[in-house]
């Protein structure tokens, strides 16, 4: 009753089974009660002694009225009330709020409706302030609701304008469809039949699976995945032209379905042998070993294809840290098991499927590559290798289980003409 119009379903009088006139009447009554409370506080002798003061006769009268009002609870098991609620649900289903009359006393119902109004006002204010930045192009989606997680976004993403104006949107974690309100989100989740990404499941170990999704066959899903990734990646520029790419989506399964953990994409025909075009681990699954699993899986595919792979540049800040850490672990592990006196960068690249330039840059960063008498020498620093082995043994059992097992891969490289 405080505004002439509203932006959300939660603030709609019709959704709450009432009318705008009744809302205005309730708001006026609320303001009247608030003014009386302020008068009571103003009449107090000392603000500092409010907790120690005994109640006034007026306050005792109000307390007795509240106790009497709360004792007047209607019968919850009346047949008329049940029939009325069943008829209302059959007619409107979830498009309207359930009937609240008969569930509690009128006094408690009034308090609940006042709390609802206050929450709607706060939401309306947030949306209004968000939309005021539209003309200055400073608005962006601040939060997304995805399954049971509410995530703060990091960057702007080119969602359609009517969604980009909202401070929060809702995403189905299975089909990645985006929605404006929680009501639409609940309806969609009740009807959505998807429980895993489209495409072929090419890897499964325990609860972890990887699905290969073709951007040409599942264009809508891949576009939604790119729009989601842009909320957390600064350098991502691909949104709608997804047909030349394959998407590898990693999931964790439970009784409700396969929940997306992260993904990476790669070109079907890459002239520079890039094995990753874009890679992302969802924020709720970061620092749990999934990032290195995605990187390791991309190099596993390169080894099966008998190719040397490298990620496409530029890498994001978190991506660069993850890749450097992965390259370091792979090289130290390889050198730890290597017993020959001489080693070739080319052979090392063939064995690990890591590009020679990436190997050289990693060895230089570790101080293990030296130039002596016209030759480049790889120094096997025992202290770094021992530190790597010690770190490996300290890992928790949960993270240690998050390793890619080549025997669980069921995949044949696709030959493109």
N, C-alpha and C positions, 0 to 999 in steps of 0.2 A: 503493500500500500504506500510505499515511500517514493516509488518511481512510476512514470507513465508507461514505460516499456521495459522489456527484459531481453537478455541475450541468450539465456540458457533455459533448458526445460525445467531444471530444478527451481527456477524462479517463476514458473508459469502458474497462475491461479487454477487453470483448468486441470493441470496435472495433479494438483493437491485437492481436487474435488470441491473447489470453492469458486467465488466470483471476484472480480476486481473491487466491487463495492464492499464486500465483506472484508477483503484485505485492508482497504482503507479504514474501515470501522475498527478493525483490530489494531491497526497501527495507531489510531487516535487514542484508543484505550490504553495502549502500551505507553504512549507519551504522557498521558495523564497520570498513570501509576508512577512513571519515572519522576515526574515533577513533584509528586507527593513524597517520594523517597528522598529527593534532594531537600525538600523543606524539613523533613524529619532530621536529616543530618545537620542542616544549618541551625536547627533549634537546639542542638546538643551543646552543653556548657563548654566542653573541651574536647577537641578532636583527639588529643593524646590519651584521654581516659575512656574512650568509647568501649574498649574491651572490659573494663572494670566496672562500668556503670550498670546499675540495675535497670531492668526494662521499665519504661513509662507505662501509665495506664492505657494509652493509645496502642502501644506496641503489644501489650497483653491481649487487648481486644482483637488485634489483627492476628495474633498467634492462635487464639481460640477459633477464629473464623477459618484459618488455614487447616487446623486439625479437623474441624467439622466437615470442611469441603473435601478433604482427602478420604474421610471415612465413607463418603457417599459414592461407593464403587458400584457400577452397574453389574448385573449378572452376565458373566462372560459365556455361559453355556445356554443362553436362551436360543430357542429354535429360530425365532424371527431374525435375530442377529446373524446366525449362521447362514440362513437362507439369503439374507441381504448381501452378505459378504461373498457368497458363492455366485450370486447373480451378477454382482459388480465385477468379479474376476472373469467370469465367462464373457461378459460384454466387452471389457477393456483390456483383459490380460495384464501385461506389464507396461502398457502405455499410460497408465495412471497409478497414482499411489493407492495402496490398499486402504480400505475404510478403517479409520482409527477409533471411531465411536464404539463404545462398549468394551474397549480394552482396559481402560483405567478411568480414574475419576476425571471430571471436567477440569479440575484445577491442574492436575498433572498434564493433561492433554494440552491445556493452554500454555504451560511452561515449555513443553516440547515444541509446539508450533512457534513460540517466540524464539527458541533456539534455532529452529529451521530458518526463520526469517533472517536472523542475524548472520547465519552461515551463508545464505543466499546473497545478502548485502555485501559481505566480504568478497564473495566470488565475482559479483557484478562490478565491484570497485576495481578488482584486479584486472578483469577483462577490459573495462573502460580505459584504465591507465595504459594497458597494453596497446589498445587500438589508437590511442592518441599519438603514438609514435609512428603510425603508418605513414603519414605525410613526410616524415623525416627519414624514412627507410631505416629506422633503428629497431624495428620489431623483429622478433624471431620466436620460434617455438622454444620455450624454456624447459618444459618437462614432457616426458612421454610415459604413459602407463602401458607396460608390456607384461602381460600375465600378472604375477603377484608383485612385480617390481615397478617402482616409480623411479625413473632415471632422469637426472639433470643433464641437459644437452650441453655440448661444448661449442658447437658452431652452427651457423644457419644452413638450412637445406631447402632447395627449391620445390617444396610442396606446393600444390595449388593454392592460389591466393587466399581463398576462404578458409584454408587450414593454417596457412602461415600467419594469419592474423591472430590466431588463438594462442594463449600462453601454454596450453597443454592439450595434447591429442592422445588418442588411445589406439594401440596397435594390437591386432591379433598375432600372437606369437607363433602361430602355425602357418597362416596364409599371408601374414604381414599387411593385411588391409588396414587402412587408417581411418579413424572415425573421430567425430567432433565431441561427442558427449559420452558419459558413462552409461547412460540409458541405452543408446545405440550399441555401445560396446557389449553390454550384458545380453542384449537381444542377439547380437551376432554370435557370441560365444555359445549361446544355447543352440544355435542352428548350424554352426560351422562344422563340417564333416572332416576337415583336414586334421590330421594328427602327426604329420611329418612333412618335410619339404617335398615338392614334386621331383621327379627324376628317378634315377637308379641309385640304390644303396650299394656302394662299391666297397665299403669297409665297415666291419663291426667287430668290436672287442668289448665284451661286457656290456655296459650301458652306453658306450660311446659308438656313434655311427657317423659316417660321412656319406653325403648324397651328392651325386654329380647332376647338376641342373643345367640344361642347355638354354642359353639366352634366347635362341630362336623358337624353341618349342614352348617355353614358359616365360614369355616376354613380360607379362604383368607382374609375376612374382619377382623376377630379377630386377625390374625397375623399382619396385617397392623396397627390395633389399638394398639397392644403391642409394635411394633416398634416406633410408635408415642409417646407412653407413656414413653418409655425409654429415649427419648430426655429430659425429665423433671423429671425423677426419678432416683436416684442414686442406690438404693438397688434392683431394679427390675432385675430378672434373667430369667423370662419366656418370650420366644419370639415365638417359633414355635410349641411347644406341647400344643395346646389350646383345644384339644378335651375333656379333663376331666373337663372343666370349662364352666360356664355360665357368660355372660357379660351383665351388666345392664347399658345401655347408656342413659344418660339424655340429652334432647334436648330442644331448644327454637325455636318455629315455627314463621315464618313470611310468606309473600306472595311468597317467593322464595323456601321455604322448611324448614326442621327441622335441625337446626344447632347444632352440638355437643357441649355441655357445659362441660361434664365430664363423667366419668364412674367408675364403680367398678366391679371387677370379684370375683367369689366365686367358690369353688369346688363343683361338683355335689354330691360327697360323701366325707365329711370331718369327719374323725374320732375324731378330736379335736374340732368339732363344730365351726370352723372358719366361720364367715359370710361374711368376706371380705379377699380376697387374695391380691388384688392390688386396689388402689383407686387414682384417679387423677381428679383434676379440671383444665381445660385448662387455661393457663396464662391470656388470655384476659377476662376471667370471674371470676378471683380470687377476693377476698374481696367484694363479692356481695351476700354472703349467700348461694351459691350453694354447697360449701363443706359440710356444716352441713346438707343440704338437702339430699345429697348422703348418709351421715352417718345415718341420721334418717331413710331413706328409707331402708337401709340394716337391721336396727333393727326392722323396721316394718315387713319385710319379716320373720325375726326370730320369731316375736310374732305370726304371722299367722301360721308358722310352729310349734308353741308351743315348741320352742327351746331357749336355752340360747346361745347368740352369742358373739364372740370376734374377733377383727381383727388379721390377721396373722402377726407375727413379723419376721424381724425387720420393724418398721415403719420409713418412711422418716421423716425428721425434721419438714416439714410443716404438714405431716400427724399426727405426735405425738401431735403437738400444737392443731390441729383441734379436735382430739379425746378427749384430756384433757378438752378442752373448752366445747365440747358437753356433756361429762359425768358430768361436773360440773353443767351445766345448767339443765340437766335432774334431777340430785339428789336434787339440791336446789329447783326446782319446785315441785318435789314430796314431799319433807319435808315441804314445805310451805303449801300444802294442807292436810298434814297428821295430824290428831288430836288425835290419840291414844297415851297413855303415853309410850308404849313400841313398839319397831320395831325390826324386824329380817332382817339380811342381806340376808338370803335366800328368804324371802318374797319380799324384795326390788328387788332382782335379778329376781324373777319370774315376777314381775309386769313390769319391764322395759326391760327385756330380755338382760340386761348387765351382763357380767360375774362377779361373786362375787369378784374375785381377782382385777378386774378393779374398782369395787365399793370401796373396802377397800383401794386401793392405792390412789384413788381420795379423799376419806374422810380424809386419813392421810395427804395428801398434803394441804387440807383445814384446818387441825387442829381440825377436828370434831370427831375424833375417839380416845378414851382414854381407858386405862386399869386401872380398880379400883376394888379392893377386889376380884380379880380372875375373873372378868368379863370385857368384852369389851363393852363400852358405846358409843352411838352415841350422840354427843352434838348438839343440835339444836341452832346454833349460829344465833341469830336474826339479828345481824348487817350484816352478809353475805347474809342472805335471803332478807333483805330490799334493800341491794345494787343490788342484782339480779333483784328484782321487779322494782327498779328504772331504771336499765339498759334496761329492757324489754320494759318499757313504752317509753323510749327515742328513740327506734328504729324507723327508717323511715317507712312510709307506704309501700314502695316498698319491703324492706327486710321483713317486717312483713307478707306480702302476700306470701313470699317464705317459706311456711310451708307445710309439707306433710299432706294431708287430706286422712284419711283411707277410706273414702267413695268413693274416686276416684280410688281406687285400684281394678282392675278386674284380679285376679290371683288366681290360685289353685296350691298348692305345688305339684311338680312332685315327685312321689315315684320311687326310683331307687332300683332295686333288687341287 
